[in-house]
Amino acid sequence: MPGIDECLLEAMKLPGARGAAVVDWTSGLALGTVGESPSGDHETTAAETAELARMAAEFPSFAPADGSDWSDGSDGDTPVNDLIVSNRDSYHVLQFVRTTFDSSVFLHLWLGRTEGNLALARIRLGEMARQLVLG
């Protein structure tokens, strides 16, 4: 079971990966980073992406139709799986991580648009999120 560092190094092996981070969306702090940062500063990027993740996770508009939320962890699933933000030259993929405590962690992958494979990145980040051990 990989920890944060191993998970981030694995994320950087994806085609087109520019940078990756594990972020706590409650505090906006980066728990680990690797590679480049879109803003030039990993902590600034973590705080900005945390705002986006917090909105998606907390607003009922983004919850599943059955109304389940973060407290309904019986099936090990989160109400929001991932977020994708695309711009002219890159993708930002935020993959939520289910944890044994408060599930306020996500993986952020910054992916070059021309070199990257968005479908592959989503699949691999989902696998990494399920295997990530935080402790």
Salt bridges, closest charged atoms under 4 A:
GLU10 OE1 - LYS13 NZ 3.55
GLU10 OE2 - ARG124 NH2 3.03
GLU51 OE2 - ARG54 NH2 2.54
ASP82 OD2 - ARG122 NE 2.68
ASP89 OD2 - ARG18 NH1 3.79
GLU127 OE1 - ARG124 NH1 2.26
